[in-house]
Amino acid sequence: MKRKLFKSMIAAGAVAMICACGDDSASSNPATPIADNGCAKAVVTADAWLLNNWVIYADGNVTDLAGNAIGYFDAGIVMDLNGAPLAQNVNLADLTMCPANAAVDPQTGVIEKFSSSSVTTDPTNPTSSAGVTDPTDPTNPTSSAGVTDPTDPTDPTSSAGVTDPTDPTSSAGTEPVETSSSSVEPVKPSGNPEEDIKKYPVASYKNLLAAGTTQKGWNSRYWDSCKPHCSWMDNVDTSSQAAYAAAGYTVRNCNIHDVEIPTFTLSKGLERYWWGMEGVPSSCEVGAGGSFTCTDMAPIKVNDTLSYGFVAGPSNQGCGKCYHLQYDGSTSNMGNGGPDVKDTHLALKGKHMIVMASNIGHDVDASSTQFDLLVPGGGVGIFNALSTQIGKSPEDLGSNNGGVLSYCMQKLGYWQVTKEQYQECVIEKCEAVFDSTVWPHLNRGCKWLATFFEAADNPSFVWEEVECPQYLVDKYRTTLSLELETNVLYSDKWDNYKGDGQFITTDACSRTPDAQGQYCDPDQLAADKAKSY
């Protein structure tokens, strides 16, 4: 799928762009036949032509030999992703055509080359070349009909989703994840998001701006360290174990030392004639002993144009849903009768985020689709458990609403300030607030606001709902409260829990009362409740 905006630009500006190339013969006419064995060096997901170290597809997409997006081809000109000419006077008839030797795994989005034994002409074999390049079999998800159908931009495994040159965050625009027959095994997170993210396949996302998507929204930001709303049982479906699993469980929460703790336990009021469960109390209610936001939920850069993160969404969106945002270079901030657009907003234009709702923003604006982005240093807002967690005063954290970036805007001013000045100030403030040796995720996530996010204040975007990437699911989902039945006793003091799985539990109670209508043995329950972390 070609970039619609550039189609008219190409027609009107081809002469100017050709002249801009000068007389460099290497760029003005690099079209020379390539030896057939060059095809073996390339990752080709549909029949395509080789031009030096580039692969040109019939739909105009251009990648390097590894399958990474380079740009697009039109009217004899190869252009990069920004529309700048890379080569011209290219005649496809002069080039070697390579048959498809790779496919996009429909489950993972990973591009895999075929082994020599799998390149056959058996159309019933979904990994054969017949299974990949047969355009008459749209029911085969690994066929070229499934991979390169430009009419289906909603299919993340189609060429519209994979090799759209207008979308630099597509899987063609990212380093393919090395995979093998064992790659279907679940990723085991190491606790280091920057290393973990490399283990996950990257799905492809269409260019919403080019597609004319009309759903608009904007980002505010926050990090109060409270227990996320979606960690409370009341905010997910707990009508049955199956319903709970289908809802994605509750969101992880951590203690003050960033150690994951259960999201719910047996009730505090548990006694002989009554049984129940309740959520682990929030740090914003009980202080240091309560539950906090896990710090590895800070935004993470996937590549130069794509990041993952979490948001507090409007109450009408719900927990556990994911959204693809693409920034449009504008802002919700108004000034001089219109949006107060700065260089920071323009620098963010075209970048993408996939965000997952881990919180419910009861104070966010549903009518304008406000997604409150979970960013360390984004401002504590109404509640503040962050000061309790990291030992900084509220004044040290930047502005109450807007955090370190708002602090820098107040310090430097709102006009005639460069993007670089804002970025430098934000990074300096992040270093001062979050000790990287103690709070590495908070430090990294705070600086992400300056680097990937370009220090953009309340930027606007277009959006669509999408399937959640597995990375976000793994950071979201509790690992300790997967069963609705639990024997973990209530505690309002979780700060001494070491993460060893040695919870204070009881077998003194049963969900089903005995013949006398009693749920718990009072003596055993009292002895168990006397224990502490």
Order of alpha helices (4+ residues) and beta strands (2+ residues): alpha-alpha-beta-beta-beta-beta-beta-beta-beta-beta-beta-alpha-alpha-alpha-alpha-alpha-beta-alpha-beta-beta-beta-beta-alpha-beta-beta-beta-beta-beta-alpha-beta-beta-alpha-alpha-alpha-alpha-beta-alpha-alpha
